[in-house]
Amino acid sequence: MSRPSRNQDQLLLAAGRKLLPEAGISGLSVRRVAVTAGVNPGMFHYHFKTKRAFARKVLEDIYEEFFKGFSVESGGDAPPLERLRRALNALGRFARDNRRLLVMLLHDVVAGDAEVAGFARSNFPRHLRIILGLFRECQADGSLAKAPLPNCLAFLAAATAAPAVALGLFQAAASRHPLGLATKLLEPPLISDAAIAARVDWGLSALSKEAP
């Protein structure tokens, strides 16, 4: 018996990327994935066995795609502060582009989904270690103040990823006028490339001064 075309698993993964931000793992339906992909549901089980194995593969593919670009931005021969700036911009753009997915993953974690929690434990420390390493280099060369790292990271997270996640929450809740403004009016000043870059610059500028 010949093996079914590998293209079918790619179609299913593409469908998963589309549906996970809407449903999360808990709400993902094998049948809906198969219908969206235009693939027989039996092929879903042939390629991925279970819904959770499939969801884990989708999440890993999304993260690996991000991490590849993140590694390029945070690497090279530029000074540590510039590499940190690039890394934070990459993180902010990832949060922006995947804000609905991140909201659904947070929902699943709060609901006690072990698969999502395990994925986060296995992958998120990878980019966090790079950011921490760059921050230590910046503190060592004097380009950033020697303040407590957890507090610095919390401050920078609020400057980079938090606005995108907050907007994702508003959109997931179908809130058309959060803060009294139309959602579409909030997007350019909050999550454009220029807005992300400006907040990163402000954050790093604030942390370059000696802590009181």
C-alpha positions, 0 to 999 in steps of 0.5 A: 500500500502506497503512502498518502501524499505528504501534501495532505499533512501540509494542508492540515497544518495550514488549516491548523494555523488558521483555526487555532487562533479562533478555537485554541486547543480546547476548542479545536475540532478534527472534523473542522480542520479536515474540512478546512484543509479539504482532506478526508478526516481519516488522513488526519489520524493517519498523519497526526494520530491525535488532536493534541499531537497535531496542535503541538506540531502546529505550535512548534512550527509557528514557534520555530519560524519565529525563533529562526528570525529572532536568532538572526536579529539577535545575532551577528557582530553588532553591539549588544544593545543593538542586538537587544533592540532588534530582538525586542522588535522581533518579539513585538512583531511576533506578538502582534502577528499572533495576538489572537493565538496568544490569547487563546493559548493563555485561555487554555493555560488558565483552564489547566491545559497541560499540552499548552503549558508543556509547549510553553515550558519547552520553547519560551525559555529559548528566546528568553535566555537570549534576551537575558544574555544580551541584557547582561552584556549590556549591563556589563558594558555600561549601556544599560543600568545594573537594575534587577533583571526580572523587573527590567524584563517585566518593563520591556515586556509591557513595552513590546508584547503586552499592547498586542496581547491586550488588543487581541483580548479586545478583538477576541471579546468582539469589543468594537470600541475598547477605551472608547475608540474603534479597534481599527483606530487603535491598531496603527498607534499600538501595533505597527512596526513603527509603534513597536520600535518606538516603545522599544527605544523608549524602554531601552532609553529609560533603562539606560539611566541609573536606577534610583 
